[in-house]
Amino acid sequence: MDLSGARWRKSSRSGSDGGECVEVALVLSGSVAVRDSKNLRRPALVFSPDAWKAFVRVVKLGGLPVLPRPRSHRT
């Protein structure tokens, strides 16, 4: 999917230091694209309108666990 013309919006929950930022964009057909603003070379995830609504509903209800950050594999 070509997202070059997408109008990305940064999450209001993103920190002011620029770390851990998520951006979303509405695309044709009402789908929602999500990307990591720190790494724009990685592909965006695209959700159908129904999948996005379900995800937002679960987040608002506090239904997603907070996972620990992965440990570095450096030795």
C-alpha positions, 0 to 999 in steps of 0.5 A: 500500500502506498502511504507516501501521501498519508497525513501522519499524526503523532500520538498525544501520549508520546513523550516530549523527548521524542522517544517511543512515538507512534503515528497514525494515518487514515488511508483510503477505504477507512483503514488506519496505518500505524508506524514507529516515528523513530524508524520510518524505514520500517513498514507501517501496520495497516488495520481495517476500520473494524480491527482498529475500532476493536483495538482502541476499545480494548486499550481504553478499557485497559485490556492490554498488558504492559510488556517488559522491554526486551533485553539487549542481546549484547555481550 
